[in-house]
Amino acid sequence: MNDPDIRTRLHAHFDKQGAPWVDEVQINKNRIDMVALVDGVLTGIEIKSGTDTLERLLAQLKAYRSRFRQVIVVIEEKHLDGVVAAVPRWCGIWIAEEAGAAVHLKTRGRGCRKPQPNKRGKVLMLARVLRKKELCAALGLVDDESLRRGELAERLVAERSVEDIEAFVMEALRQRKRAAGKDGLAST
């Protein structure tokens, strides 16, 4: 089984739930495989197929943890022992198993932990994923040179709920992909 097989199954899973998703999002120096609104929580998803190694996983999770209240690693069975032993307890683990021509997702050992609390610093880091133009749109402002991106992010965090910010970030990511003409957008 390879990454595209697992990814296709994840797409179908989230589409069935009506959860928006987007593939391949740059987070600092790392690129997370997928971002989705899982039960209303912006969730980072890292895929490790049987051909992948786990060498970079802990560094990736650390980077993702700073942006997402929930992180899930989707793996093949061969990685289960290594992932369970290595990743922090807060990280959800889903196993992708082949069943004929299909790929099934199972939770083994642990699913997603309760999402992290809405800490102000984490929400501010999430808001900073947004570009200045996107922050202005979220705040109903006209973009001008006097406005600073950091100040706009602070204002967004002060004025909006975490759930609103997560939904807005998800939509902004989808719009960026659409504008770039890239695949990997949820149909919802």
N, C-alpha and C positions, 0 to 999 in steps of 0.2 A: 504494500500500500504506500502511496506517496502523498505529498502535501496536497496536490490538486484533488485527490480522492477525498481526503479528510475535509478540505475546504468546501467542496461541493456539498458534502453532508451537512456541514455547519450552516451553509447558506440555506439549505432546505429546512433545517431545524428552526432557524430564526424566522424564515419566511412563514412557516406554519404557525409560529407563535405571534406573528405580526410585529416582530421586533426589528427595527431598522438596524442595518449593519453596513460597514464599509471595510474593504480590504486595504492592507498596507498603509499604515499611517506612521509618519516619521515622528519619533519622540526623542528629542535631543539627538544623540549620535546613533540611536537604535531605531529600527523600524519594526513596529509591532504588526503581527500578521493580520489582526482583525480587531475592530472595535464594534461593539454592539450595545444596544440598550437591553440589558437582561433584567427582567422584572422592574423596569424603570430606572435601573442604575447603569450609568456608563461603565462598561466593562472592557478591560483589555484582555485579548485572547492571543496566546502564543501557541503555535502548533509545532510539535516535534514528531515528525514521521519517523519510520524505522531507519531511514537513511541519514537522519540528522544525528549530531552529537549533542551532548548536554553541556559542553564546555562553557558556553556563554550564558547559559540559562540564568544563573544567579544574578549576574550583572544586569541582564535584561529585566528580570523581575524587579530589581531595585529601582531601575529607571521608571518602570511602569507604575510601581507602587506610589511614586511621587505624583502621579497624574490621575490614577483611577482608584475609586473606592473598592473596586472588586477586580481581581485578576484570575483568569482561568488558564491552565496549561492543558492542552489537548494532546494526548500522546498515543503511541501504539503500545501494546502490552509489553514489548521488550524493554521499554524505558520505565515501567512501573516501579520496580524496586529502587532504582536510582533516583527517580523523581520524588517518591515518597520520603526517602532518606534525606534528600538534599533541600527540597523547597520548604519554605516556612509554612507553618500551620494555617496562616491566613489565605494561602493560595488554594484555589479550587483545582481539582484534577478530574478531567474527563478522559476516558479511554475510548479510542476509536478502534472498533473491531470489524474485520471483514466477515461478511456473511453472504457468500456467493458473490453476486455482482454489486451488492449493497454494502454500505458502511454504517454500522450502528454506533451510537454514542452511549456510553455507560459511565456512571459515577461509581468509583470504587474507593473505598477507604474514606474519602471525604469529598463533598461537593463544594460549592461556594460557601464560605463562612459568611456569617452576617456581615453585610457591607460595613466598611469602616465608618466611624462617626464622621459627621460633616465638619471636620476641623477647618478652621478659617484658612490656614496656610495651604492646605491641600486644595481647597476650592479656588483659592487665588492662583495657585499653579495651574489648575485646570483652565481657569479663565484666561490665563496668559497663552494658552494654545491658540487663542483667537487672534487674528490679525486686527490691526487698528480699525480698518473699514468694518469688519465684522462686529467689533466691540461697539462702534458708533451705531450700527444698525440695531444691535440688541438694546441699546439705551435710547433709541429714537433721536439720535443726534446727527447733525450734519458734520461730516469729517472736515476739520480744518487744521492748519499747521500748529495752532496753539495747543491742541489736545495731545497729550502724551499717552502712549499705549498703556504703560504701567498704571497711571492714574485712572484711565478708563476701566482697566481690570479691577482696580480697587473699588471703584464706584459700582460696577456690575455686581460684585460680591456683596456690597452693602445693600443694594436695592433688590436683588433677586434671590429666590430660594435655590438651594443646591440642585434640586430636580429641574428647575427652569434652566439653570446654567448648563447642566449635563445635556438636556434636550437641545439647547441652542448649539452647543459644541458639536453634538452629533450631526445636526442639520448643516452646520458650517462645513464639517468634513465632507459630507455628502455633496454639497454644492461645489467644493473645491475639486473633487474628483470629476464631477459632471462637467465643470468648466474646462478641465484638462482633457476631457474626452476619454477618460480611462474607464475600463471595466471595473467591476468590483463594487457595484452599488446595489443596495437592497432595492427591490421593486416597490416597497411600501413607502 
